[in-house]
Amino acid sequence: MSSNFEMKKKVVEEIKEKLAKSKSVVLSDYRGLNVTETSELRKNFREAGVEYKVYKNNLVKLAIEGTEFAELAKDLVGPNAIAFGYDDPVIPAKVIKNFSKTNDKLTLKTGVIEGEYYEVAKMLEIAELPSKDQLIVKFLGSIKSPVNNFVYLLNNISEKMESEEA
Protein backbone atom coordinates (compact mmCIF):
# COMPACT_ATOMS: atom_id res chain seq x y z
CA MET A 1 0.00 0.00 0.00
CA SER A 2 1.13 3.52 -0.67
CA SER A 3 2.19 5.78 2.16
CA ASN A 4 -0.28 8.43 0.91
CA PHE A 5 -3.16 5.99 1.37
CA GLU A 6 -1.92 5.11 4.87
CA MET A 7 -1.71 8.80 5.79
CA LYS A 8 -5.27 9.40 4.62
CA LYS A 9 -6.44 6.36 6.54
CA LYS A 10 -4.82 7.73 9.71
CA VAL A 11 -6.49 11.11 9.20
CA VAL A 12 -9.91 9.45 8.77
CA GLU A 13 -9.32 7.51 12.00
CA GLU A 14 -8.27 10.72 13.77
CA ILE A 15 -11.51 12.43 12.65
CA LYS A 16 -13.56 9.42 13.78
CA GLU A 17 -11.93 9.57 17.24
CA LYS A 18 -12.77 13.28 17.55
CA LEU A 19 -16.35 12.65 16.42
CA ALA A 20 -16.77 9.83 18.93
CA LYS A 21 -16.04 12.11 21.87
CA SER A 22 -17.79 15.23 20.49
CA LYS A 23 -21.12 16.52 21.77
CA SER A 24 -21.25 18.90 18.83
CA VAL A 25 -19.61 19.48 15.47
CA VAL A 26 -19.96 22.83 13.75
CA LEU A 27 -18.87 23.73 10.23
CA SER A 28 -17.63 27.17 9.28
CA ASP A 29 -16.35 28.86 6.15
CA TYR A 30 -13.04 30.54 6.90
CA ARG A 31 -12.31 31.90 3.40
CA GLY A 32 -10.43 35.18 3.52
CA LEU A 33 -9.03 34.94 7.05
CA ASN A 34 -5.39 35.91 7.23
CA VAL A 35 -2.81 34.22 9.47
CA THR A 36 -3.25 36.68 12.34
CA GLU A 37 -7.04 36.33 12.30
CA THR A 38 -6.82 32.55 12.11
CA SER A 39 -4.40 32.48 15.06
CA GLU A 40 -6.75 34.66 17.11
CA LEU A 41 -9.69 32.41 16.22
CA ARG A 42 -7.77 29.27 17.19
CA LYS A 43 -6.81 30.93 20.49
CA ASN A 44 -10.50 31.69 21.17
CA PHE A 45 -11.39 28.07 20.50
CA ARG A 46 -8.58 26.74 22.71
CA GLU A 47 -9.67 28.97 25.59
CA ALA A 48 -13.23 27.68 25.19
CA GLY A 49 -12.10 24.03 25.18
CA VAL A 50 -13.03 23.50 21.54
CA GLU A 51 -10.85 21.85 18.92
CA TYR A 52 -10.78 23.60 15.55
CA LYS A 53 -9.34 21.80 12.53
CA VAL A 54 -9.29 21.95 8.75
CA TYR A 55 -9.50 18.64 6.92
CA LYS A 56 -10.06 17.64 3.33
CA ASN A 57 -13.80 17.34 2.68
CA ASN A 58 -13.47 13.84 1.19
CA LEU A 59 -11.73 12.55 4.32
CA VAL A 60 -14.40 14.07 6.55
CA LYS A 61 -17.11 12.48 4.41
CA LEU A 62 -15.46 9.09 4.87
CA ALA A 63 -15.22 9.61 8.64
CA ILE A 64 -18.84 10.73 9.15
CA GLU A 65 -20.36 8.02 7.00
CA GLY A 66 -22.74 5.96 9.10
CA THR A 67 -22.51 8.25 12.15
CA GLU A 68 -24.90 10.78 13.68
CA PHE A 69 -22.87 13.43 11.82
CA ALA A 70 -23.54 11.94 8.36
CA GLU A 71 -25.99 14.68 7.40
CA LEU A 72 -23.12 17.17 7.36
CA ALA A 73 -21.79 15.52 4.18
CA LYS A 74 -24.05 17.65 1.97
CA ASP A 75 -22.50 20.81 3.45
CA LEU A 76 -18.91 19.79 2.86
CA VAL A 77 -18.44 21.94 -0.24
CA GLY A 78 -15.65 24.48 -0.58
CA PRO A 79 -13.29 25.31 2.25
CA ASN A 80 -14.58 24.18 5.64
CA ALA A 81 -13.23 24.21 9.14
CA ILE A 82 -14.66 21.96 11.81
CA ALA A 83 -15.12 22.87 15.44
CA PHE A 84 -15.40 19.87 17.78
CA GLY A 85 -17.23 20.65 21.03
CA TYR A 86 -16.41 18.17 23.77
CA ASP A 87 -18.01 19.71 26.86
CA ASP A 88 -20.67 22.35 26.30
CA PRO A 89 -22.27 21.60 22.91
CA VAL A 90 -23.24 25.25 22.29
CA ILE A 91 -19.75 26.71 22.72
CA PRO A 92 -18.39 26.05 19.18
CA ALA A 93 -21.28 27.96 17.60
CA LYS A 94 -20.91 30.77 20.17
CA VAL A 95 -17.19 31.20 19.48
CA ILE A 96 -17.76 31.36 15.72
CA LYS A 97 -20.66 33.80 16.04
CA ASN A 98 -18.76 36.04 18.47
CA PHE A 99 -15.67 36.07 16.26
CA SER A 100 -17.72 36.82 13.15
CA LYS A 101 -19.12 39.96 14.83
CA THR A 102 -15.73 41.61 14.36
CA ASN A 103 -14.64 39.63 11.30
CA ASP A 104 -17.25 38.95 8.63
CA LYS A 105 -14.92 36.64 6.70
CA LEU A 106 -15.75 33.79 9.08
CA THR A 107 -19.25 32.42 8.63
CA LEU A 108 -21.14 29.85 10.64
CA LYS A 109 -22.53 27.08 8.48
CA THR A 110 -24.33 24.01 9.78
CA GLY A 111 -23.76 21.64 12.63
CA VAL A 112 -24.81 18.63 14.62
CA ILE A 113 -25.48 19.12 18.30
CA GLU A 114 -26.07 16.03 20.42
CA GLY A 115 -27.14 14.02 17.37
CA GLU A 116 -29.45 16.66 15.88
CA TYR A 117 -28.61 18.35 12.55
CA TYR A 118 -29.20 22.13 12.34
CA GLU A 119 -29.25 24.51 9.37
CA VAL A 120 -27.51 27.90 9.47
CA ALA A 121 -30.47 29.89 10.84
CA LYS A 122 -30.99 27.47 13.72
CA MET A 123 -27.25 27.37 14.46
CA LEU A 124 -27.27 31.18 14.78
CA GLU A 125 -30.18 30.93 17.25
CA ILE A 126 -28.35 28.24 19.23
CA ALA A 127 -25.26 30.47 19.36
CA GLU A 128 -27.36 33.04 21.23
CA LEU A 129 -28.26 30.59 24.01
CA PRO A 130 -26.53 30.96 27.36
CA SER A 131 -23.75 28.48 28.04
CA LYS A 132 -24.30 25.47 30.29
CA ASP A 133 -22.44 27.19 33.14
CA GLN A 134 -24.54 30.34 32.77
CA LEU A 135 -27.74 28.28 32.88
CA ILE A 136 -26.58 26.47 36.02
CA VAL A 137 -25.80 29.79 37.74
CA LYS A 138 -29.24 31.16 36.78
CA PHE A 139 -30.93 28.00 38.01
CA LEU A 140 -29.09 28.04 41.33
CA GLY A 141 -29.88 31.73 41.71
CA SER A 142 -33.58 31.07 41.14
CA ILE A 143 -33.52 28.33 43.80
CA LYS A 144 -31.52 30.43 46.26
CA SER A 145 -33.73 33.52 46.01
CA PRO A 146 -36.92 32.05 47.57
CA VAL A 147 -34.88 30.41 50.34
CA ASN A 148 -33.16 33.73 51.11
CA ASN A 149 -36.54 35.49 51.18
CA PHE A 150 -37.94 32.86 53.54
CA VAL A 151 -34.96 33.15 55.90
CA TYR A 152 -35.29 36.97 55.82
CA LEU A 153 -39.00 36.65 56.67
CA LEU A 154 -38.33 34.28 59.58
CA ASN A 155 -35.60 36.57 60.87
CA ASN A 156 -37.95 39.57 60.79
CA ILE A 157 -40.69 37.63 62.59
CA SER A 158 -38.18 36.52 65.22
CA GLU A 159 -36.91 40.08 65.74
CA LYS A 160 -40.47 41.43 65.97
CA MET A 161 -41.42 38.80 68.55
CA GLU A 162 -38.30 39.60 70.60
CA SER A 163 -39.04 43.34 70.53
CA GLU A 164 -42.65 42.75 71.66
CA GLU A 165 -41.49 40.60 74.59
CA ALA A 166 -39.05 43.24 75.76
N, C-alpha and C positions, 0 to 999 in steps of 0.2 A: 504494500500500500504506500501511496505517496505521503510525504510528510505534510503537505498542504491539506490533504484529506484528514489526517490525524489532528492537525491544528484546529480545523473547523469542527471536528467531532468534539474536541475538548471544550471549545467555546460553546457549543450547543449544550453540553453537560453543565458547564458553568451557569448558563442562563437557566437551565432547568432547576439547578440547586437554589438559585436566587428566587425563582418563582415559587418553589416549594415552601420557602419560609416567609414569603411576602403576604401581607394582608391586603395590599393594594399595589397596582401597577398602573402608572400614568404615562401616557405618551405626550411628547411635546415636539414642536418644530423649532429648532434652534438656528435656522438659517439666518445668516447675517451677524451673528454674535462674534465679536473679536476675542482675542485671547484673554484680555483683561476682564471682559464681561463674563466669559465662560469660567474663568477662575473664581470670580466673585460668586457666580451662581453655584458652582461646585462647593464653595465654602459654606454658602447658605444651606445647601443640602446636608453637608457633613454635620453642621451644627444642629440640624433638625433630626439627625439620625436616619437620614434617607440616603440610599445609594443611587447615584446617577451615572448612567453609562450609555455609550453609543455603540451599537452593534449593527452588523449588516442585517438588513430586513429579512433576507432569505434564511439566515441562521436563527433569527427570532421566530420566524414562522415554523421552522422545524421544531424548535423548543416548545412552543405553545400548543402545538398540534395535540389534540386529545386532552387538553387541560381546561380548567375553568377560564383561562385567559385566551382561548382559541378565537373568540370573536374579535379580538384585536387584529387578527391577520388582515382583515379588509382595510384597516387604517395604516398599515405598514407600507406607505407609498411615499417616496421622497425621503429626505433626511429626517430621521427620528432619533430622539433621545428617550431613554426609559428611566423613570424614577421608580425605584423599588421601596415601598413603605413597609417596614417590618414591625413597627409598634403601633402608632396611631395611623389608621388608614387614610385619614383626611389630610395629613401633613404634606405629602408630595404635591397634591393639587394646590394647597395653600402657598407653598414655597414658590411654585411656578407663577401663580396668580399675583402674589406680592412682588416678585421680581419683574413681572411684565408691566406693572404699574409705572415703573421708571425706565423700562426698556421694552419697547413694543416689538422688538425683533423676535422675542421668545413668545410663542403662543401655546396655550394649553390645547391639547387635542382631546383624545378620548381616554378612557381608563376602565379598569375593573377594580371594584372595591368589594372585598369580602365575597367574591364570586359573582357579583352583579356588574354587567356591562353598562356603561353610561356614555351618552353622546356628549359633545362639547358643552351645550347649554346646561345640561345637568351637572357636568363636572364643575362649571363655573359657580353654580349654586352651592355645590358641596364644598367648594373652596371657601365659601363665606361662613360655613358652620364653625362654631367654636371648637377648639381642640378638645380632646378627651379630658385633659387635665383641667381646662377651663370649665367644662361641664361638671366635673367632680367637685370643684370648688364652689360652683353655683349651687349644686345639690346640697352640699354640706352646709352652706350658708343658709339655705332655705329650711333645713332641719334645725339648725342652731337658733335661728331667730325666734320661733315660737317658744323654745325652751328658755331662752334668755328672758323673753317677755313674761313667762310664767314665774320664773325665779324672781324677777323684779316685782311682780304683783305680790307674791308671797312675802317678800322682804318688806314691802310697803304696809301690808296688812299687819305683819309682826310689829313693825315700828309704831303703827297707829295704836295697836292693842297695848303696847308697853307705855305709850304716852298717856293713854286713858287710865291706866292703872296707877300711874304716878301722881 
